[in-house]
Amino acid sequence: MLAEDVRPNRLERAKAALSLVLDGLAGTRVGVVAFAGDAFTQCPMTTDIAAARALIRRLEAGKLPRQGTSLVRAVEHGTAMLARYPGRKALLLVSDGEALRSALKGLEAG
């Protein structure tokens, strides 16, 4: 996520993009799951968009205890968070694309 092929780096660009997405979600419940080799709730489901934005700003590369790219764990964790709430839902995944082939194992069967 710290690659500088986009400015200032992939992580900061992703945070900026997510902030723009949050601008259009006022009044909507959102949550944030950080993931690498495992997935963790960074922000529980909330309608407090400012709080979600603040927690996204605090994300740092390399801070999760298990490194890697597990999209499967991210999808499972995000799906579990969303399952508690009725109505339409969306799960937005943001990844730097590193090690994507191994990260996708397990998603094909679903």
N, C-alpha and C positions, 0 to 999 in steps of 0.2 A: 504493500500500500504506500510505501514511501518512494516508489519510483518517480522520477521527475520528468517522465515523458509528456506529462501535462503539467501546467503550472498551477500552484507551486509544487504539488505532488498529487498522486492519485487519491490519497486519503482526504486531503483538504478539498479537492475538487468534488469528491463524493459528498462530503459534509455540506458544501455549498449547494449541490443539487438537491440534497434531502431538505435543506432549509427552504428552497423554492417549492418543493412538493408540499411541505407543511403549510406554506402560505395559502394554499388552496383547500386546506382541510379544516378550517375553523369550524367548530361545533361538532367535529367528528372525533370519535375515539381512536387514538393511535397508540402504538407501543413500539419499542425499539429492542431488537435482539442483536447483540454483537456476536460475531462468530469467527472462529479460526478453525482449530481442530475440534472444537466443541462449541456449543451455543449457550449464551447467557442472557438473561433479561437485563438490558441496560436501562430501560424505562418501562415500567408496567403500563398496561392499557390505561389511558387517561384522555380526558378532553382538554387538558391543560397543554396546549400547543407550545407555549413559551417554555414550560418545563421540559417537554420532549426535545425542543430545540437546544436548550441548555445542556441536556445530557448528551446529545449528539456532538455538540462542540467539545465535550470532554473526552470523546473517544480518542484513543492513542494506539498506534500500531505496536505490536509486540507486548502488550500488557496482559493479554489473555494467557492463562497458564499452559494451555496445550496448543501449540502452533500447528499450522496446516490450513487446509481449506475443506471444511465439511459442509457442503451445501445441504446434504441430507439432514444433518443435525439442525441446521438453521431452519429448514422447511418444517421439520417435525416440531421444533420449539415454537416457531411462529404459528403454525397450525393449531397447536394446543392452546396458545394464548387466544387466538381468534374463536376457537370452538365454544368458548363460554358465552359468546354474545350472538344474539339472533340477527338476522338481516344480511344484507349484502356485505361482502368482505373482500379485501385485497391484501395480497402479500407481495411486497416489493423487496427484491433481493439486490444488494449492491455488493459486487465482488471485484477485485482487481484482475481476475482472470488467471491468476497463478495456479498451477497444478489443477486445472479445471477438469481434465479427463478423470483423474482419480476422485475428484470431488463429486462427480456425477454418478459414481457407482452407487447403486441402491435406488436412485430416482427412476431408472428405466422400468423397474418392476411395478411401480406405483401407478 
